[in-house]
Amino acid sequence: MKVILKGIAEDELKGSTFITGFRTIGETGYLASRYIVLKRKLQRIGFITTKYLRDVTFLDEYGIATPFDLFYDKELHTIVLLNHLLPFQREWNSFAKDTIMWLKKLEVKNIILIGGLDKRYKESSEELRWLKTSKSTINLPYPELEKQLIMVGPLALFTIYSEIEDLPAIVLLPYADRERIDPAAAAIAVDAINKILGTNIDVTELYEDAKKLEEELQKQLENIQKEISRSGLDRHYM
C-alpha cells in the first residue's frame, strides 16, 4: 500500500482526525464519508494505491474518482478516506495495517470508522451502536455494541490495528437495511460525527433526497460490480 499526496506536506496533516468507511451494509460507511466530502467541499489531497489496485474509474462530483481518494478539511483538520471500492480481499489485511501505520506516523488525534448493523436485529428504538479502542476518550449518548457480537472485514481490521498500535479509534454502527442503500443510516452516522467534531453538517439532503441517492448509487454500484465481474474481451475498455 502506498499513500500519494498532492499539493500538501505530510507535516500539515499531523494531529488530524481521520474518517473512513466501506461499501458494506446499506453502503453506510461509503455514503456517509462521501456526503461529508461533497457537503464540506473538501480538497482532494491524494490517493492510496495497492499492489492489486482495481481497474475501475468514473467521473464523480469532484472529478475522476480513483478507488481510494484522500480528502482534507483544513478548517476541521480532518482527513477523509473515500473508498469507492473494497480492496481485493487478499489485500484487506495489508490495506488496514499500512493505513493505520501511516496514521500513527501522523499522530492522529482520532480515528472515526463508519459501518452498519443489520436492522433486522434491532431490538429497541436505538438508531446506532458504537465501540472504541482503549486509547479513545470519546463518549457518545448511544448504547455500545453488545459484547461478543462479531465484526468482520476491513472495518474490523482497522479497529484491530488501531487497538494494537495504541491509536484512539471509534466505530459508528447505525442500523441499516442490508438489502438496499440506506441514506437514512448514513445521516445518523453523520449526526454522530457532528457530536464528535462539534460541527453541524446538515443531513437534510440525505433524508429528503434518499430515493434519488439510492437510485443513483445503486446504478453506480451495479455498473461497477458488472464491470468487475467481466473478463477478457467482454470488458468495456475506454
N, C-alpha and C positions, 0 to 999 in steps of 0.2 A: 504494500500500500504506500502511496506517495501523495503528500499534500503539496499542491502547486498554488502559490499565492501570486496575485496580480495587483500591482499598484499599492501594496501595503506591506509594511515590515512586520515580521513576527512579533517584535517587541511591542508594537502598538496593540496587540491582542492580549498581552499579559493581564491576568487578573479578571478576565471577562467571564460572562456567563455563557454557557453552551446549551443549545436546544436542538433536539432532533427527534425523529420518529420514522416509522417504516410503514410500508403498504401491507398492513395486516388486517385485523378485524375492523370492519367498517371503513377501512382506509384512514382511520382516525389520526394516526401519527403523521401521515403524509399530508392530509388535508389541513390539519392544524398548523403545521410548520409552513406549508405553502401559503396559507392565509396570512400568517404573520409577515412573511416575506413580501407579499403583494400589498397588504394593507399598510405596512410601515414603509413601503417603497425602499426596501433595503438595497444596498450596494453589493453587487456580486464581487467577491474578493478572491475567488479561486475555485479550485476543483480538487476532488480526490480521485486518483486513478488506482487501478488494481491490475494485477498480472492478467486476469481474465476479464477485462473491462467489457461490459455488454455493448454490442454494436448497434445500439438504437439511439436515435436522437429525434427531436421535433422542435417546433417553434413554440415557446411559451410566451407569457405576457412580457417577460423581460428580455427575450431574445432566444438564442439557440440553447436548448437545455442539454446538459450532459448528465450521465447517470447520477453523479453525486456533486451537486453545486454547493459552494460555500458562500454565505452572505454575512454582512456585518452591519449592525445597527450602532452607529457611533454614539448617538445620544444615550442609548441604554447600555453601551459597552457589552454587546451581546452578539455571539456568533450563532448562525443557524445553518445546520447542515440539511439540505433538502435532498432526500433520497428519492429520485423519480422511479428508481427500480431497486429491487432487492439484489444484493450481490449474489453471485453463484454460491450455492450452499457450501461448497468446498472452501470458500473464502470468508465465510461468516466469522470464523474464529480470528483470523489474521486481521480482517477489517476492523472488528471491535477492539482487539488488543492494540493494534497500531494507532488507531484513533485515540484511544484512551491514553496511550503513552505520549502522544502529541499534546493532548490536553494537560497532562501532568507537566510537561515541559513549559506550557503556557501558564501554569499555576492558576488554573481557572478557579473562579470564586464558587460557581455552582454548575452542575450538570442537570439539565431537565430533560427527561426521556418520556416520550408520549406513546402510549399503546392503547389497547382497548380490552374490555371484558365482554364476553358474550352475554347480552342482556337477557337471554333465556334463563340464566341462572340468577337473575336479580331477585332478591327476596323481600326487599322493602323499598322505600321511596328514595333511597340514596341515589345520587347521579354518578358518583365516582368513588373509586378506591385508590389508595396510594401506598407507597412504601419508600423508604430512604435507606441509604447506606449509613454505616455507623459514624461517619465523619460529618454528616449533614446536620445542621442545626435548625433547619426549616420545620415548621409545624403548620399543618393545614386543618381547616374545620371540616374534614371529611373522615369517614372511617378508614382505618388502614386495611390493607389486603389481609384476608383470612390466613392464618398460619397453615402451612403445608399445601397451600394452593400453588400449583406448579406454573412457572413461567418458562417459556421455551423460545428459541430463535435468537435473532440478532439483539433484540432488546434485552433479553436475559444475559447475553454475553457482555453487553455494555455495562449492565448492572454488576455482574460478577467481577469484571476487571476494574470497575470503579471501587468496589469494596477491597479488592486485593491491593490496589495501588493507593489506598487511603485518600480517595477523592470524594468530595461531597456531591452525592447524586440523589435525585428524587425521581420517582417513576409515577407518572399520572396515568390512571387507567379508568377512563369514563366507560360506562356501559354503552355498548354499541351493537348495532344489527350486524350479524355475521353474514347475512345473505345479500347485503347491498351497501353502497357507500352511504355513510351516515354523517352528514354535515352538523346535525344537532349535537352528536357526541364530540365532534371537533370543537364546537362552540363552548362546550363545557370544559374541555381541556384548555382552551384559550382563556376562559374566565379564571381558571385556576392559576394560569401563568400570570394573569393580571395581578392576582393576590401576591404571588411570589415576587414579582418585579416592581410592584407598586405602580403599575401602568393602568391605562384604561383603553385597551384595544377594543373597539366596538365590534361586537359579534352579530349585530343585527342582520347583516347580509348573509351570514351563514344560516340563519333561520328563515329569512324572507326569500332567499334565492336557493333554498335547499333542493328543490326539484330540478332547477336548471343546473346547479352544480353537480348534482348526482348524475344527470344525463350526460353532461359534458365529460366528466371524469370517467364515467362508466364506458363511454365510447373510446376515450383515450386508452383506458386500461385494456379493453378488448382488442384494440388495434395493436398495442404493444405485445400482449400475450400471443396474438395471432402471428405477429411477425417473428417473435422469439421461437415459436413452435415450428416455423417453416424451416426447410433445409435446402441446401444446394440451389438449383436454378429456380425453385419456387419462390425465393425471396425477392422482395421489391428493392432492387438496388437503384439508388438515385444519386 
